[in-house]
Each structure stands twice: as structure tokens, then as C-alpha cells.
């Protein structure tokens, strides 16, 4: 990532005061949702905005005023292992910004945020091969989606 890219990007928590709240909700929905579940994403994000709520929290990666990436810290990633938390989820970087270190930046930010909230580990579920292994995450276990699909669960210390 060159210095120009680095100085023009920042990670922002979606809050009630965020000028990017509406765009952020739409970004998460367009990246992860479908035609019938906008209300799911909107309701989830709108109910995460209170300072009294530790989780869930939704973050966007901005390049100037354009949203180019996202991630969330969740209490559950809609997976069978509901005994684990928090979950790193919704990692997305727009295609033209990939392979520039932004995903790594979002992963590190998520680990820091989880640590600041008092969590010793952060978990994620994925069907990707090798991506998180290369980022230093450890295969922790397996879990299942509502449809029965098997997912890898990775964990990483927040320290």
C-alpha cells in the first residue's frame, strides 16, 4: 500500500452520529445480503449504535468519503458454536482495492477492538481456503450453518 492510499483511508465505527450510517447499512446489505433481507441488516446495525451495547459493532473502511470495505464484531456469526464470542464477520474489501493490505488492516483493527472490549480471543467462520492461515489465524474447530453446511472456525489471541 503506498503512502497516498494509507493517508486517504480510515476505519470508522458506525454510530448514530456517523455521516456514513445510511451508506454503511446499504454497504453491508449489498455485500452480504439479498433482495429479501435488507430489514435484517438495517435492524441489526440500528440496534448496535448505543454506547451501552458492547456488541455487535459495525465498521467501515473509508477511502476519502467512499466506503471501500467493512467488518463487524458480532455475538454470533449465525453458526452452531454460539458458546464462542466475539466473532469477526462481514470482512469485505471492494475488488479494485484488494491485494493492497486493507483486509489485513481490518483484521488487525478488529483484534484491537476486541481486546479493548476485554476479549482474549476473536473467532471467525469461513469456507475460504488458506486466507486466514496466511494471516496468522489458527484453525480452532468446525461449526455448522442453519442449512447444515460445515465451516472452519478460526481463532486468534487479541494480545
WOQUIUR-V702905 format. One record per pair of residues at least 24 apart in sequence whose ideal C-beta (glycine too) atoms are under 6 Angstrom apart, sorted by the first residue. I is the first residue (numbers start at 1). J is the second residue. D is the distance in whole Angstrom. If there is no record, write none. Layout:
BEGIN
i:I j:J d:D
i:I j:J d:D
END
This chain:
BEGIN
i:1 j:100 d:5
i:1 j:101 d:4
i:8 j:63 d:6
i:8 j:64 d:6
i:9 j:63 d:5
i:10 j:62 d:5
i:11 j:59 d:6
i:11 j:61 d:5
i:11 j:109 d:5
i:12 j:60 d:6
i:12 j:62 d:6
i:13 j:59 d:6
i:14 j:58 d:5
i:15 j:49 d:6
i:16 j:49 d:5
i:23 j:67 d:6
i:24 j:60 d:5
i:27 j:67 d:5
i:27 j:70 d:6
i:28 j:70 d:6
i:31 j:92 d:4
i:32 j:90 d:6
i:54 j:117 d:5
i:55 j:86 d:6
i:68 j:94 d:5
i:68 j:97 d:5
i:69 j:93 d:4
i:69 j:102 d:5
i:69 j:106 d:6
i:71 j:106 d:5
i:71 j:110 d:6
i:77 j:125 d:5
i:79 j:125 d:5
i:79 j:143 d:4
i:80 j:143 d:5
i:80 j:144 d:4
i:81 j:143 d:4
i:84 j:123 d:5
i:86 j:114 d:6
i:86 j:119 d:6
i:87 j:123 d:5
i:88 j:122 d:5
i:88 j:124 d:4
i:107 j:135 d:6
i:111 j:158 d:5
i:114 j:158 d:5
i:115 j:158 d:4
i:119 j:158 d:6
i:120 j:158 d:6
i:121 j:155 d:5
i:121 j:157 d:6
i:122 j:156 d:6
i:122 j:158 d:6
i:123 j:153 d:6
i:123 j:155 d:5
i:124 j:154 d:5
i:125 j:151 d:4
i:125 j:153 d:5
i:126 j:152 d:6
i:127 j:151 d:6
END
